[in-house]
Amino acid sequence: MKHSFNTVVIPVLAGLLLGLFFILKSENKILSHAELPREIQIKYYPNFTTEAQLATAKALTQENVILMIGSSELSSTSPFMPIPFLSKVSQKKVISLGAAGNQSFSIYTQLCSLRPWLKNANIFILLSPGWFEDKPSKGTPLEVFMDNCDAQTLERIYTDNALSLDFKTPISDYIAKNFSSISSPNATLKSWAWSKSGKPLVAQAFFAPLELFARSEFNWSVHHNPNFNQIMSSQEDMSSTVENIDLDGQNFENEKWNLDSLKRDAQVRFQSQSNSNDWGISNDYFLRHVNGKQATIRSVNISSNQEYEDLKLLVAFLKSEGSNCSFAMQPMNPFYYKKLNTLSPTLDSIQTLVRLNGFSYVNLMEMDTAKYKKGMLNDVMHLGDLGWLSIDEFLLNTYGSK
């Protein structure tokens, strides 16, 4: 038996490992030959698709472009959203990314995949207080993560040898924790779930062959599906291939404008749009969804708040990469939400966290109904014209107009 093991099993395993080694050696070469589009539009991207990945990577290299990331509020049609408003009043351009549920961990993963372009990049992250209370405080839902972090996003992070293990391990842990809930996981997801990195020595011995198997499956996929490989591998490739950014066909000349006047006009307009109630909620939304009903905030202490931990990770990563990042906390309607003040300790901790790491931060939350400015929100949690003008003001103060 021992003779058979030495003469049969060991040579077979050695041959298998050697074959996989040569397959893996070709991986980076395969990933480095992506063909990129000649032009990229600056606009709103709800999800982190291939087009969005290419557009955001290019945008991060431009001094006059700000990448704005958030969740459902970015689908707003307000004329005072940074797209296209900042282009009208300054030389700044904005590209935005995110839809409902896109919280700190999915944002973190997206930005990890863009690591080569993050140094000195202008990044603005629009936070929502709702992420840090009740169910959302448990962190980014798996379905949102899967929608916003596709195989090529995760593959780019997995093969990024310049990214610290400290920043890779949380992604591996997240995928491993949720792996049983993923239907038909691809080879990249298997690689993450079975990654030996960061695990105890005994566990590494178990996971090493599984991870190796997943990598061989991935390389087989690339060889048999060239369309899978539409990703960029270096800034040199990106810069030499993409020549310009097209502002969606729009070329605005800077217009004279007065912020205070625009804010007053926005408040006057909203008075007529919300005259069915005294809560500062648009008539249509109030009649359809509120009608005098209130909701109660269920705050979660930061000691057991996964979303807060994810934000800490995101802030630490952006600081390590030297990004020119800023954050804003949106308001919630104090007429509609009861116990809003229970969020104060969490919001105070977030402000301290961001500012201690050297990033600009503005808190637009107002919990006192007497001080709340109606028009900041259209409904109970999504910015209105007045709210977007406040964001525009913050961005211009932070990044300048040129």
Rosetta blueprint (number, residue, H / E / L):
1 M L
2 K H
3 H H
4 S H
5 F H
6 N H
7 T H
8 V H
9 V H
10 I H
11 P H
12 V H
13 L H
14 A H
15 G H
16 L H
17 L H
18 L H
19 G H
20 L H
21 F H
22 F H
23 I H
24 L H
25 K H
26 S L
27 E H
28 N H
29 K H
30 I H
31 L H
32 S L
33 H L
34 A L
35 E L
36 L L
37 P L
38 R L
39 E E
40 I E
41 Q E
42 I L
43 K L
44 Y E
45 Y E
46 P L
47 N L
48 F L
49 T L
50 T H
51 E H
52 A H
53 Q H
54 L H
55 A H
56 T H
57 A H
58 K H
59 A H
60 L L
61 T L
62 Q L
63 E L
64 N L
65 V E
66 I E
67 L E
68 M E
69 I E
70 G L
71 S L
72 S H
73 E H
74 L H
75 S H
76 S L
77 T L
78 S L
79 P L
80 F L
81 M L
82 P H
83 I H
84 P H
85 F H
86 L H
87 S H
88 K H
89 V H
90 S L
91 Q L
92 K L
93 K E
94 V E
95 I E
96 S E
97 L E
98 G L
99 A L
100 A L
101 G L
102 N L
103 Q L
104 S H
105 F H
106 S H
107 I H
108 Y H
109 T H
110 Q H
111 L H
112 C H
113 S H
114 L L
115 R H
116 P H
117 W H
118 L L
119 K L
120 N L
121 A L
122 N E
123 I E
124 F E
125 I E
126 L E
127 L E
128 S L
129 P H
130 G H
131 W H
132 F H
133 E E
134 D L
135 K H
136 P H
137 S H
138 K H
139 G L
140 T L
141 P L
142 L H
143 E H
144 V H
145 F H
146 M H
147 D H
148 N H
149 C L
150 D L
151 A H
152 Q H
153 T H
154 L H
155 E H
156 R H
157 I H
158 Y H
159 T L
160 D L
161 N L
162 A L
163 L L
164 S L
165 L H
166 D H
167 F H
168 K H
169 T H
170 P H
171 I H
172 S H
173 D H
174 Y H
175 I H
176 A H
177 K H
178 N H
179 F H
180 S H
181 S H
182 I L
183 S L
184 S L
185 P L
186 N L
187 A H
188 T H
189 L H
190 K H
191 S H
192 W H
193 A H
194 W L
195 S L
196 K L
197 S L
198 G L
199 K L
200 P L
201 L H
202 V H
203 A H
204 Q H
205 A H
206 F H
207 F H
208 A H
209 P H
210 L H
211 E H
212 L H
213 F H
214 A H
215 R H
216 S H
217 E H
218 F H
219 N H
220 W H
221 S H
222 V H
223 H H
224 H H
225 N L
226 P H
227 N H
228 F H
229 N L
230 Q L
231 I L
232 M L
233 S L
234 S L
235 Q H
236 E H
237 D H
238 M H
239 S H
240 S H
241 T H
242 V L
243 E L
244 N E
245 I E
246 D E
247 L L
248 D L
249 G L
250 Q L
251 N L
252 F L
253 E L
254 N L
255 E L
256 K L
257 W L
258 N L
259 L H
260 D H
261 S H
262 L H
263 K H
264 R H
265 D H
266 A H
267 Q H
268 V H
269 R H
270 F H
271 Q H
272 S H
273 Q H
274 S L
275 N L
276 S L
277 N L
278 D L
279 W L
280 G L
281 I L
282 S L
283 N H
284 D H
285 Y H
286 F H
287 L H
288 R H
289 H H
290 V H
291 N L
292 G L
293 K L
294 Q L
295 A E
296 T E
297 I L
298 R L
299 S E
300 V L
301 N L
302 I H
303 S H
304 S H
305 N L
306 Q H
307 E H
308 Y H
309 E H
310 D H
311 L H
312 K H
313 L H
314 L H
315 V H
316 A H
317 F H
318 L H
319 K H
320 S H
321 E L
322 G L
323 S L
324 N E
325 C E
326 S E
327 F E
328 A E
329 M E
330 Q L
331 P L
332 M L
333 N L
334 P L
335 F L
336 Y L
337 Y E
338 K E
339 K L
340 L H
341 N H
342 T H
343 L H
344 S H
345 P H
346 T H
347 L H
348 D H
349 S H
350 I H
351 Q H
352 T H
353 L H
354 V H
355 R H
356 L H
357 N L
358 G L
359 F L
360 S E
361 Y E
362 V E
363 N E
364 L L
365 M L
366 E L
367 M L
368 D L
369 T L
370 A L
371 K L
372 Y L
373 K L
374 K L
375 G L
376 M L
377 L E
378 N L
379 D L
380 V L
381 M L
382 H L
383 L E
384 G L
385 D H
386 L H
387 G H
388 W H
389 L H
390 S H
391 I H
392 D H
393 E H
394 F H
395 L H
396 L H
397 N H
398 T H
399 Y H
400 G L
401 S L
402 K L
